């Protein structure tokens, strides 16, 4: 398998390492990762590159990016969402595949809400709408 190392990922990590004391962007706002120690930024960068760009990765880039879109939505990371949508498109994902990833994120988030309210109902000993289980069966 050919190398998947992204030049901009390495460049970004090298720049973070060499310009650690540059804490402001040109618009005067703090730079991204400004609250993270340089050592931890490097560790995070290595972790990220290993997942997305390693020769040993098991998922193809398009699949990784579709998963990343769904995870980014559930994590509510705006920059992640936009970055992974761009990468998904550039790796050949269709609008239908991206839409399906978004729908999966919606379903997972909805299930998480149901789970949280089920736990609250048990903890508070309430049963507003008694049910014998899920409203849908396969």
N, C-alpha and C positions, 0 to 999 in steps of 0.2 A: 504494500500500500504506500502510495506517495505521501510525503510530508504534508501535514495540514497546518503547519505553523503560519499564522497570519503576520505579515510584516508589521502592520500597524499595531498589533497587540504587543509585539516585542518592542517596538518603538515607544509605545505609550509607557511600558514598564521601565525602559531605560530612561525615558524622560523623567518619570516620577523619581527614579533613583538619583538622577544627576541634578535635579532641580528641586530637591526636597524643601528648600527654604523659600521657594516661590509660593506664597500662600494666597495670592490674589490673582484673579483673571484680569484681562484688560479692562473689563467694565467695573472693576473694583470689588466684585463679589468674591467670596471664598471659592477656591478651586475645588473640583470634585475630589472626594477622598481626603479633604483637608482635616477631617477630624480623626483620621486613621494614621497611626504611627507608620513611618516609611517601611519598617520591617514587615508589618502586617499587610501593607499594600503590596509588597513584593510577594508575600506568601499567597495572598488572594490572587494576584496576577498569575502565579505559577499554577494554582489550582484551576483557575478559569481556562488557561491555555491547555492544561492536561485534559480537561473535559471536552473542549470544543476543537482543539487542533492537534491532538496527539495522534501519532501513527497507530496507537493501540486502541483507539476508540472503536466501539462496536456498532453504533448507530450512524447512519449516513447523516450528512449535514442538514438536509431538508427535514428529516424526522426530528433531529435534535432541535431545530428551530421551531417546529410546530409544538413540540412539548414545551419549549421555552416560552412561547407566546402564552400558552394556557397557564403555566406556572407564574409568569409575570403578571398576568391579569389577577390571579388569586392573591398574589403577594402585593398587588397594587403599586407596582414599580413602573411609573410612566416612562422613564428613560429606557428601561428594559423592554417594555412593550414595543415602543417605537423601533428600537434597535433590532429586536428579534423579528419584527414584521419585515423590516428592510432586508435582513439576512435571509429570511424565509423566501421572500420574493426573488432575491438574487440567486438562491439555490434551487429555483424552479418550482416552488410551491404555487399552487393555483389559488385564486380567490376563494374557490369552494373549499379547498383544504384548510386555508386560514380560517374561513368561517366555521368549519367543523371544529377546529381547535378552540375557537372562541366559544362555541356552543358547549363543548366539553367543560371548559372552565366555568361557564354559567351553571351547568348541571352539578359540578363538584361543589361550587360555592353554595348553591341552593341546598344540597345535601348537608353541607356543614352547618347551615342555619337550622335545618330540621334537627340534626344531631344535638346542637347546642340547646335548642328549645326542649327537646326530649329530656335531656339531662336536667334542665331547669324545672320541668314539670315533675320529674321524680323527686328532686331536692325540695320542691315546694309543696309536694303532695297535691298537685292539681291535675285534672283530666278534663279539660274544657270540651273536647270533642272525642269521646271514646272511640277507639279504633281497634280492630283485631290485627293490625299490621299495615304494611304498605298499601297505598291506594292503587297500586298497579301490580300485576303479577305477570310472569313470563311463562 
